[in-house]
Amino acid sequence: MIYFIGAGPGDVELITVKGQKILKKADVVIYAGSLVNPDLLKYCKTGTRIFNSAQMTLEEVLEVIKSSDSENKTVVRLHTGDPCLYGAIREQMDELDKMNLKYESIPGVSSFCAAASSLNLEYTLPDVSQTVIISRLQGRTSVPEKESLRSLASHNATLVLFLSSGMTEKVREELLQSGIKGQTPAAIVYKASWKEEKKVICTVETLSKAAQENNISKTALIIIGEVVSKTNYSRSRLYAPDFSTEFRKAK
Ligand code: SAH
């Protein structure tokens, strides 16, 4: 069997119980070495064959999966965070489908959740923002024009940017051109949940300065929006005394 498993954001205790169980019995593990914490491999039994996909092409990854599966091995493809975000899993799954190979996906804790956790943030504060936009600046992978940061930012929703911390000046420019104010709260979280984690609160205007001063240019998330400052929100209706729910009568 082949398993796509979310490794979580870094802390080895943030893989799911289910993911860890499968990792423990895996015969072959192909892990995304650029971001997955190698300490997770300590969960593997002795003799597990380990491959680092950071040094492999898609074809090479597929070859390892295919040959291991043909020997009835349990194969784990270990991706950082949750594999559904920027995980390049579709292209692997499509090829496995063509070969008629069965696979299963186990979710993981995405880094955008770990970043919120390290800042004690709620991305969806009543009367501030009820929407989280996850996106990135264009790098070698292009971003469709209709999803330009400038247009996404004009919604004033909470924004979480992956893969963009090496381009903070461009992020700032795009945000300001969208009409967002320079004073809008922002945060940069580097290696959320790792020992080396760094977190910086700044504003849209000071994004670049904050990244430079803290030596952050990769493995970080940029969070933009009023939720970062945690002020001026309304209480939830769910826990309001005068509000009845299916489970509780209003007082
Ligand atoms: N699937 C992953 C994202 C992979 S894309 C997830 O769900 O988190 C790689 C990008 O994710 C990095 O460039 C960085 O922007 C972000 N990232 C991954 N792990 C991170 C972490 N622990 N802290 C902050 N950002 C992280």
Residues whose N, C-alpha, C, O or C-beta is under 5 A from the ligand:
A	BS01	SAH	P9 G10 T80 G81 D82 P83 L85 Y86 G87 S110 S111 F112 L161 F162 L163 S164 V189 Y190 K191 A192 T219 A220 L221
